[in-house]
Amino acid sequence: MKNTLKFITGLLVLCISANSWGNQLNEKGKISGKYVGNINNKEIYLSKAEHGKLTRLVAAEVKENGAFNFAYETDKPGIYVISVVDSSTKKTIKGSYYNLKRFYLDSGADIKIELQDESYKLLNSNKENDLLTEWNQTIDTSYVYTRLGSHHTYEDFFPFLPSIVKKAARFKKKITTGDPQFDELLKLLVDSEIKCTNLGFLYSMRTKHPTKDTYPVYYKEVLEDNSPWSERILELPFGIELGRLGSMYKLINLDGGYPKGMRKIDELYNLFQSKLLCGYLALHTAKRYQGYDEEYMAFKEKVTPYLLNDYLKKKLETMEVPLKAFAIGAKAIDFVGTDLNGADHKLSDYKGKLVYIDFWATWCGPCKAEIPALKTLEKKYHGEDIVFMSVSFDKDKDYQKWENFVLKEALKGVQIKVSDRVHSEISKAYKISGIPRFMLFNKDGTVITVDAPRPSDDKKINDLLNKYL
């Protein structure tokens, strides 16, 4: 009953949306079939590729015999994805990273499929979906090597790469359905997905990583390809990811560096020649901002001219809601920790001075890598109205390890360790998902930034400290 209600609600949403697109609705299409597998805790979702990613539209009930069906109305043809979902966790069960149960749906189409967790078979379809299914199966051989969690290294993948590139070229020649809208989109999907899998492989965790002199010639061709990027990649389920990977690869290899957080819009525009694409990519990678501070405000000013539709403008507004809790001048959230002598220290104890905080742990390699620069910074500002506070997130059971490290390294400033409970409270309050994390608080106990520059970024941190001192 619960799943049935979800399905009916989803259909109502789709119909309401369709009415908003125009007074005349397109003929309703159908997708039906049978799920072959354990139906317990299973739902079938229909999602649409839009804005460069997938948006879930509606869930269908799996009946006792495995049967399911969707009825849909759409403003324009496009790529949709059917997913088998665990109803208890809402997680998609898929056989590859990008979930290749993809279909081209337009008004009036009647598609029947036999569906399994990791594959599907067309029982009744049309020439567009016959071709798309062939491509789904072709590119899935590449995902065997490139998907996240694969144990394959470049020694396995690089010998395979030329063959899948040739298969893609041969397949593109077959895309002649007579529907120019579909043919153009499928060719874009083929070109883009080849890029996405091959570039994604370079930037995924592997036990062995190649040097540039071992790269197949394909990567050089991608680098030399200066054709403009089509905004139609936003119609692909992975369009944003493709843009991210493509810009990362080109900027690293052409300019020798990658703009941190992809926030340098001018470099992106030079690559894409599309303000719209730049807006999507900039917002997609803006998740690193932790506070409504000067750095974020500079980013907002830079990116706003690229937010050319209501979707992007709304996305920025939504992203800002949690950030505003840590706007410049917001009251700091207090906490307490204990030093080596057993004395308690609160953040609020240090009102009247700037407080530069380093959240770290002895098990964190990047944290320890910042220590030499932090020592230099402390020495430079010795005697100024600033307190350097290091807050250890080491577990309670590792107290002795923390104490030994502090003594051995002769760490200065206020060295405190917070309990496991306080650690959890601080992480939730300040939304700390990784360390090291640096913050700066003003003399009146208010926020300057909860995402301060690291000590190793000496110009940025010196400029910031000097401004508020």
N, C-alpha and C positions, 0 to 999 in steps of 0.2 A: 504493500500500500504506500509506504514511504517513498519508494523509488518511482511508483506510478505518479504520485503527486509532483515529484521533481520533474518528471517528463512533461506532465501537463503544464506546469509552471514555465518550463523552458520553452514549450511551444507558444505559450501566450506571449512570452518575451520576444520571441522571434517574429510573431505576427504583428505585435505592437511596433517593433522596430521597422518591419516592412512597411507598415502604414505611414510611418514618418518619412520614408524614402519617396513616397509619391502617392497619388490618389489611386493609380491603377497598379494592382499587385500582379506580379508575374505568376505563371502557372506553377503550382506547388510540385516539387520534385520528391522522389522517394529513395530512401536507402534502406534496404532490408536484408536480412540474412540469418545465419545460424552461427552461434558461438560454439565451437567444439573445444571442450575442456571442462574443468571443475567450475560450475556456475556459482558456488558458494562465495558470498562477499564480492561479487563481480558486478560492475556497471560498465556500460558502453557510452563513451563520450564522443560528441561531435564538436570539433573545434575548427576555427577558421584562421587562416593566415592573414593577418592584418597588422599594420604598423611594424612590420619586420619581425613579428613573433606570433605565437599561437594564442588565441583567445577562446576559452571554452564557451560553448553556446548552450548545449542542452545534454542531459543524460537520458539514456534509454534503459528501460527495465529489461533484464535478461529473464525470459520465461523458463519454466521448468524444462522444456524441450530444447532450450538454448536459443530460441527465436528472439529477435529484436528488430525494431524498425524505427526510422526517423522520417518525419515529413518536414521539409524545409522550404523557405522562400528566401530569395536572395536579391539584392539590388543589382548585382552584377556577377558574372561567372568568376570563379576563383578556386584556389587550392584549399581543400578541407582535409582534416585528419581525423580518423577514427582511432580511439584509444581504448584499450581494456584497462579498467581502473579497479584497484582494490577499494571497495566501498568503506572499509573500516579505517584505512590510512589516507585515502584519496590520492594515493601514489599510482602513477602510470606503470603498468607492466609492459616492458618493451624489450625487444631483442637487440636494439642498437641505440646509439646516442640520440638520433634525431627522429626515431619512431616513424618508420617508412610506410605506414598504412595511409597513404595519401591518395586523394581523389580530386578530380576536377569536376565541380558541380555547377550546373547552370539550371535554369528553369525548365521543368518538365522532364528532367532526366530520371530514369528508373533503373537503379543499380542494385543488383543482388550479389551478396558475397558470402563466402564461408570464412569465418574469422577464427583465428587462434591467437594465443598470447603473443607470438613472435612473427606471425605471417598471416596472409589471407589469400583467398583464391576467388577470382571473378567468376560468377556464375551467369550473370547477365549484365551487359554494360554497353559501351559505345566505343568508337575508334579512339576518342581522346583518352579514355581511361585504360584501354588496352595498351596504348603507348606509355602512359604514365606508369602503369604497373610494370611494364618491361624495364623502364628506367629505375623504378624503385628496387627491383631485383638486381639490376646491374650495379648500381652504386653501393648496394649493401655489401658487395664483395670487398669494396674499399673500406667500409666501416669495420670489417673484421680486423683490419690492421690499425685503424685510426681512432676507434671509439675510446672513450675514457674507460679505464680499467683493463684495456688490452695490454698484454705483456709483450707485444711485438715491438721491436726496435727498428731503427733505420736500416739495419742490416737485412731485415725481412721486407720492410716496406719499400725502400728505394728500388730494388729490382722489380717489384710489382708495379710501381707507379707508371712507367711508360705504357704498360698494357691497358690500364684503366683510362688513361688520357686518350689513347687511340680508340678504345671502345666508345668513349664519349663522342669523339669526332665522327665515327661511323654512325652512331645512333642519331646525331643531329640531322644527318642527311635523310633520315626516315621520317622526319617531322614535317609531313605535308598532308595535313588533314583537310585543308581547305578552309579552316577556321583561323584567320590571321591572329585573332586575339589569343587563342590557345597556343598556336604554333610559336608565337613570339614569347609567351610566358614559359613554355616548356623548354625552349632553347636557352632562355635566361636561367631557368632552374638547373639545367645541365651544366652550363658554363660556371655558374655560381657555386654549385655543390662540389664540383671538382676542385675549385679554388678553396672552398671552405674546409674540405677534408684534408687536402694536401698542406695548406698553411696551418691548419689546426694541429696537425701532427707535429710540426716544428715546435709548438709552444705548449705541448702537453707533457706531463711527467712521464719519463722513461728511465729505464735502468742504464741506457746508453744514449748519448746525444751526439749527433753528427757535427763535424766541422764544415764550414762553408765550401771547402774544396771537394767535399764528397757529395754535394748536392747534385741531383740530376739536372739536366738542362732545362727542365720545366720551370724551375724556380727562377732562372735567369729570364725566361720568356715572360713570366708574370711581372717581374721587376721592370722589364722594358715595355710592357704594354701600357701605353698612355691614353688609351681610349677612355672617354668619359664614362663614369659609373651611372647606370640607369637608376632613376628613382623607383623603378618597378621592383628593385630588390626588396622594397618594403611590402610587396605582395607575397614574399616567400616566408616560410615558417622560420627561417634562420637568417633573414636579411640583415638584421642588426649585428648578428655575430659575424657574418661575412664582412660587413663594413669595418668592424673592429679589427678582425684579423688582417684584412687587406691593408688598412692604414698602418697597423703596427708593423707589418712586414716591410712596407715601402719606406716608412719613416726611419726605421732602424737601419735599413740597408742603403738608403739614399743619403740620409742626413747624419747617420752615425749615432742617432739618439731618438728616443721616443718621448713625446711630451707627457709628463707625468699626469695620469688621470685623463689623458686625451683632452685637456682643457684649452689647448692652444688652437683656437678655432681657425686662425688664419692658415695654419699648416694643413688642417683638414680640408679647408676650402680649396687650397691649391691642388689637392689630390682629387676631390670629387667634383669641383665646379658646380656644386649644388648646395645652396644654403639650407634647403630642407633636410638633406641627408646629414649635413653637419649638425643641425639642431637635434636630430634623433640620436646621433652618436654621442654628442656632448652630454645630453641628459642621461643616456644609458650608462655612461661612465662617471657620473657625478655622485655616485653612491658613497664615495670616500669622504665627502664633506660631513663633518660631525657637528658643527656649530654654525650659527648665524653670525659669522665673524667677518672681519675685513677681507679675508681671502675668499670667502663665499660670495660676499657682495661684489667683489671684483669679477668673479666668474659670472655672476648673474648679469651684470652690466654688459659683459662681453657676449654672452650667449643669447640675450633677449632678442636681438634683431634676427636671429636664425629660427625663432619659434614661430613658424609661418602658418600654423593651423591651431585650432582649438584644442586638439588632443595634446599637443606639446605644451601649450600654455597651462592647461589643467594639470598635466603631469608635474610641471615645475611647482605649481601651487601645492600639490599634494606632498611633494618631496620636502617642501619648506616647513610643513607643520611640525614634525619632531625637531627640526633644527632650531626653531624659534624658542624652544625651551632653554637653549644655550646661547641666546643672543648676547652681544656685548652689553654688559650692564646687568644681566640677569644675576640673581642671587646664587652664590655657589651652594652646592649640596655638601653639607659637612660630613666628615667621617673621622674615625679615630684609629690610630695604630700605636704600636709599642716599639720602643727603641731597645738597644742592646742591654741597657741597664734596667729594663722593666718599666720605664716611665712612659705614660701615655702622651700622645701628641695629637691634637685636633687641627684640621685645616684652619678653623676659626681662631686658633690661638695666635695666628700670625698676621692678624689684621694690622695695618700700618706699614706693611711691607709687600712688595710684589712676591708672589709665590710661584715658582717654576717647578712643576711636579713631573717626575719620571715614574711611570708605572712599569714595572719590570719583574723579572724572576731569574733565578740562577740557572734555570734550565733553558732559558731563551737566548739562543745564539745572537740574533740581531740586537737584543737588549745589551748584551755584554760588549758587542762591537761598538756601542755608543759611549762606553765608559771613558775611554781616553779623551774624547772630545768634550764630554761633560766635565771632566776634571779641569781641562783647559778653560772652559767657560766659567767654572766656579772661581778659579784663580784670578781670571780677568776682572770679575765683578766683586771680588772680595772687598768688604767694607762698604758696599753700596746697599741701598734699601731693598735688598732682594734675598729671599730664602730659597735655597735649592733643596727640595724634598724628594727623596727616593722612596717609593712605596712598593714593597715587595709583595708579589702575588704567590710566593712559594706556599706550598701546603703546610698546614700546622705540623705534620709529621716530619717536615724537612726544615724545621726551625734551626737545628744545629748546622745544617748545610749552609743556610743563609748567613748565620752568624760567622761561621768560619770564612765565608767568601768576603764579607764586609771587612773583617779584620785583615785578612791576607792582602786584599787589594787596597787597604787603607782608604776606604771610601769616605769622603767628606760630606758636609751638609747634614741635613736631618735624615737619618736612615731609620725607617720604621718598617715593620712587617704587620700586615693586617691579618686578622683571623680569616679562616675559610668563609665564615658567615659574612663578615664585612666585605671580603673580596667579592662575593656574589652580589651584595647590595650595591657596591660601587659600580660593578660592571653593568648592572641593570640601570642604575641611576644615570650613568654617563654614557651608556650604550657602547661599552668597550668590548669589541669582539676580537681584538688582537693586540699584542704588545710587541715592541715598546709603544707606548702612547704618552705624549707629552701635553701638558696643559699649563696655561698661565692665568693667574688670578690677580686682580688689581688690589691696591692697598685697602680699599673699602670692603673687601670680601666679595667682590662681584667678578663675573666671568669676563676675561679678555678674549680667550679662545680655549676651547677644549680639544683643539687639534693643532697644537703649537708646532713650529718647526723643530726638527731634531737638532741636537748639539752639533752634529756633523755638518748640518747645513748652516755654516757659520755666518754667512752674510745675512740670511733671513732672520736667524735668531738674534743676532746682534742688533739689526735694525729694529726689531720688535721690542727688545728689552730697552734699548736707548730711547725709543719713543715714549715708553711709559715710565721710565725713570726720570 
